[in-house]
Amino acid sequence: MKNTFLYGFTDQSTGMTELDKTLTAEKICNVVLTVGEAGTDYDIRSFFYGTFPQKPYRGCPDEIYQKVFPCLLSYLDMIDRYHRFQNKFYPDYWDNFNRVLDFFYDEFVEKKIERVIFANINHEGTDVLIYHLAKAMGIDVILLCPAIFPDRFYFAYNLQDFGWFAQNPEISTPEPISIPKQFEKIVL
């Protein structure tokens, strides 16, 4: 059984405790690390806000860092949603990027993680970083995506498996709308 890390599952979406126990009991995998909401090892929001537990700095090897670093801009774009009104500067985000990267590198090594399962397609910043870290370390990744059908989901092993939607052909030509420059003063 592979040592597995579950990311983003919540009691509301799947019943994390039940999922964790079922995967281990059925000998599908050995769940050794969970990040989500109630009933997980670490609160998912703590990684958005930089309040996760601090460990002694060890750093990840440069060859891993160089593979993960290109996702920094995607990380910044996504994580900014959580800090928009907190007057954070980009060096603060970059610092958090490095701290989160080091934290999960240590967790992956200490717990001998062999598989990461995401509850949804990466869209929060931290999950993008973890996805790229797992790929750089040669760890198996499974991305789940909820379907519109009850109790069903899609899955993929790479983000690219979902396709490049920018390459889809246009099915109609958009027609511009003209909005007249007309203002009216309304007295209440």
ROMAR-695405 format. One line per 4 residues: number of its first residue (from 1); their letters; for each residue x, y, z of C-alpha. Coordinates in steps of 0.05 Angstrom, whole numbers, plus 5000, padded with zeros to 4 digits. Example, Ala and Ser with C-alpha at 12.3 -4.5 7.8 and 13.67 -1.06 7.14 Angstrom:
<sites>
1 = AS = 5246/4910/5156  5273/4979/5143
</sites>
This chain:
<sites>
1 = MKNT = 5000/5000/5000  5026/5068/4981  5034/5122/5034  4983/5174/5012
5 = FLYG = 4969/5247/5025  4897/5271/5019  4889/5346/5003  4826/5387/5005
9 = FTDQ = 4775/5337/5028  4726/5362/5081  4675/5329/5126  4621/5365/5086
13 = STGM = 4645/5340/5018  4665/5269/5033  4670/5255/5107  4746/5259/5115
17 = TELD = 4748/5213/5175  4706/5161/5138  4747/5169/5074  4812/5162/5111
21 = KTLT = 4790/5100/5148  4758/5068/5087  4819/5077/5042  4864/5046/5096
25 = AEKI = 4816/4991/5117  4803/4969/5046  4879/4968/5035  4873/5017/4977
29 = CNVV = 4926/5061/5007  4957/5080/5073  4934/5151/5089  4991/5184/5128
33 = LTVG = 4977/5258/5117  4913/5299/5109  4901/5373/5097  4829/5398/5097
37 = EAGT = 4781/5422/5149  4755/5385/5211  4785/5317/5224  4850/5329/5185
41 = DYDI = 4923/5335/5206  4928/5408/5183  4876/5462/5170  4876/5480/5097
45 = RSFF = 4865/5554/5111  4929/5558/5152  4969/5550/5088  4931/5607/5053
49 = YGTF = 4944/5655/5110  5014/5632/5131  4992/5609/5200  5011/5535/5192
53 = PQKP = 5059/5503/5242  5131/5523/5234  5186/5470/5230  5261/5479/5233
57 = YRGC = 5284/5502/5165  5318/5448/5124  5301/5471/5054  5288/5427/4993
61 = PDEI = 5343/5409/4945  5358/5461/4891  5340/5413/4834  5269/5405/4864
65 = YQKV = 5263/5480/4877  5281/5496/4805  5226/5450/4780  5173/5480/4826
69 = FPCL = 5193/5553/4820  5159/5564/4752  5092/5556/4786  5105/5617/4830
73 = LSYL = 5065/5665/4786  5005/5618/4786  5012/5611/4861  5015/5687/4871
77 = DMID = 4955/5697/4826  4912/5647/4865  4936/5660/4936  4925/5735/4928
81 = RYHR = 4851/5723/4935  4861/5705/5008  4904/5766/5023  4873/5820/4980
85 = FQNK = 4850/5863/5038  4909/5849/5085  4959/5897/5053  5009/5842/5037
89 = FYPD = 5068/5854/4991  5092/5805/4939  5155/5790/4979  5109/5766/5034
93 = YWDN = 5073/5720/4985  5140/5695/4959  5162/5681/5030  5099/5642/5043
97 = FNRV = 5111/5604/4977  5179/5583/5002  5155/5566/5072  5097/5523/5045
101 = LDFF = 5144/5489/4996  5194/5473/5051  5139/5449/5098  5110/5400/5048
105 = YDEF = 5178/5377/5022  5195/5357/5094  5127/5324/5104  5135/5284/5039
109 = VEKK = 5204/5260/5059  5188/5246/5132  5124/5208/5117  5151/5176/5053
113 = IERV = 5092/5201/5012  5083/5160/4948  5016/5188/4924  4977/5253/4930
117 = IFAN = 4902/5255/4919  4869/5323/4910  4795/5333/4923  4789/5382/4866
121 = INHE = 4829/5412/4809  4883/5458/4834  4855/5529/4844  4877/5555/4912
125 = GTDV = 4951/5569/4905  4976/5520/4958  4948/5461/4919  4984/5485/4855
129 = LIYH = 5050/5487/4894  5038/5418/4924  5019/5390/4855  5085/5415/4824
133 = LAKA = 5125/5392/4884  5096/5322/4880  5111/5320/4805  5182/5345/4816
137 = MGID = 5193/5291/4868  5165/5236/4824  5104/5225/4869  5040/5198/4838
141 = VILL = 4984/5249/4833  4909/5238/4826  4865/5299/4813  4791/5291/4826
145 = CPAI = 4739/5338/4797  4667/5337/4820  4617/5322/4764  4548/5352/4756
149 = FPDR = 4520/5283/4766  4507/5262/4839  4561/5220/4872  4605/5221/4810
153 = FYFA = 4671/5254/4793  4724/5258/4739  4797/5243/4752  4864/5256/4719
157 = YNLQ = 4937/5245/4733  4961/5311/4703  4930/5380/4697  4942/5375/4622
161 = DFGW = 4895/5315/4619  4837/5362/4626  4858/5396/4560  4875/5465/4536
165 = FAQN = 4810/5503/4530  4842/5563/4496  4850/5519/4434  4776/5505/4428
169 = PEIS = 4746/5536/4365  4697/5594/4370  4627/5571/4354  4600/5640/4341
173 = TPEP = 4627/5709/4328  4613/5757/4386  4574/5818/4365  4594/5883/4398
177 = ISIP = 4541/5920/4438  4535/5995/4434  4519/6030/4499  4498/6102/4491
181 = KQFE = 4533/6154/4534  4471/6180/4567  4466/6200/4640  4405/6219/4680
185 = KIVL = 4404/6251/4748  4352/6219/4792  4330/6256/4854  4303/6213/4909
</sites>
